[in-house]
Amino acid sequence: MPFVNGIKAARERIVARDDDDRQTFLRKSGFSKTDTTKIIDTVLNEEGRPPASIFDFVQGITRVARDKPHQDVRLDMEGRAKQILDLAV
């Protein structure tokens, strides 16, 4: 149940309400401007809406990470996604 409760909390925790909030949230989390744009666009394309909750951002980050050709870059991005997910708990 802790896992399910963590996901529920991440879905409920809204961290961005507009484009500036989205950019700021990801940039403060250590993502480059290019990756920030890719993450937001990925969520928009796959979910049909821009990211707002912690869960949305984590989903976008892990999706973009899968396209990275180098394992160390993927692991770094996924580690930052985990840190963001931990904010919800």
Helices and strands as residue ranges (DSSP letters): H 2-12, H 19-28, H 33-47, H 54-66, H 71-86
